[in-house]
Amino acid sequence: IMDILANNSNVGIGTTNPSEKLTVNGKVLAREVIVTNDGRMWPDYVFSPDYEMMSLAELETYVNEHHHLPDVPSAIDVQEEGVSVGEMNAILLQKIEEMTLRMIEMEKRIVELESIR
């Protein structure tokens, strides 16, 4: 393992050309990693009354055309650029919250349909 402290104060492990404050060419093992929010909104906004989700028909059209969910990076983007763990966690939470709202709405529809019988 080669540790390099470059002139720009970047530290490299397993690399002689660190591009970030810490660049590791290899796996990282940690007991815990904490990612802080640098001012970006956490997706609690999904529960705001004025939050508008795509209809399921619009979502189906988007997925059929792009082969990934809206706001989620494509496999090609991740392969070429990588992905921020903090940003991806926020995106995944947004999608979980949207799915939760859709499930709540579906439950209401099921209950309503069952009461018609």
MOSULGI-V707721 format. One record per residue. N is the residue number from 0. RES is the residue in one letter. SS is DSSP state (2 for helix, 1 for strand, 0 for the rest). D_LAST is the distance of its C-alpha to the last C-alpha in Angstrom with 2 decimals. Layout:
BEGIN
((N/RES/SS/D_LAST) (N/RES/SS/D_LAST))
END
This chain:
BEGIN
((0/I/0/69.91) (1/M/0/71.55) (2/D/1/71.15) (3/I/1/72.20) (4/L/1/72.59) (5/A/0/73.00) (6/N/0/74.85) (7/N/0/71.55) (8/S/0/70.63) (9/N/0/67.91) (10/V/1/67.79) (11/G/1/67.24) (12/I/1/66.60) (13/G/0/67.20) (14/T/0/68.10) (15/T/0/71.20) (16/N/0/69.37) (17/P/0/66.70) (18/S/0/64.67) (19/E/0/62.82) (20/K/0/63.89) (21/L/1/62.97) (22/T/1/62.66) (23/V/1/62.03) (24/N/0/62.48) (25/G/0/60.56) (26/K/0/57.90) (27/V/0/57.55) (28/L/0/56.71) (29/A/0/55.80) (30/R/0/54.33) (31/E/0/52.51) (32/V/0/52.31) (33/I/0/51.46) (34/V/0/50.64) (35/T/0/51.03) (36/N/0/49.34) (37/D/0/52.01) (38/G/0/50.29) (39/R/0/47.38) (40/M/0/44.07) (41/W/0/41.86) (42/P/2/38.32) (43/D/2/36.91) (44/Y/2/36.81) (45/V/2/33.49) (46/F/2/31.87) (47/S/0/33.55) (48/P/0/31.33) (49/D/0/33.40) (50/Y/0/33.13) (51/E/0/31.74) (52/M/0/30.43) (53/M/0/30.37) (54/S/0/27.09) (55/L/2/25.97) (56/A/2/27.20) (57/E/2/30.54) (58/L/2/30.75) (59/E/2/30.26) (60/T/2/32.98) (61/Y/2/35.28) (62/V/2/34.92) (63/N/2/35.50) (64/E/2/38.59) (65/H/2/40.09) (66/H/0/38.85) (67/H/0/38.29) (68/L/0/36.16) (69/P/0/37.37) (70/D/0/39.98) (71/V/0/40.51) (72/P/0/43.94) (73/S/0/44.14) (74/A/2/45.77) (75/I/2/48.83) (76/D/2/49.14) (77/V/2/49.01) (78/Q/2/51.51) (79/E/2/53.88) (80/E/2/53.56) (81/G/0/51.97) (82/V/0/49.35) (83/S/0/49.68) (84/V/2/48.02) (85/G/2/47.28) (86/E/2/45.89) (87/M/2/43.76) (88/N/2/42.31) (89/A/2/41.35) (90/I/2/39.75) (91/L/2/37.79) (92/L/2/36.63) (93/Q/2/35.53) (94/K/2/33.42) (95/I/2/31.90) (96/E/2/31.10) (97/E/2/29.53) (98/M/2/27.40) (99/T/2/26.39) (100/L/2/25.30) (101/R/2/23.29) (102/M/2/21.59) (103/I/2/20.81) (104/E/2/19.28) (105/M/2/17.21) (106/E/2/15.98) (107/K/2/14.98) (108/R/2/13.08) (109/I/2/11.26) (110/V/2/10.43) (111/E/2/9.33) (112/L/2/7.09) (113/E/2/5.62) (114/S/2/5.50) (115/I/2/3.81) (116/R/0/0.00))
END
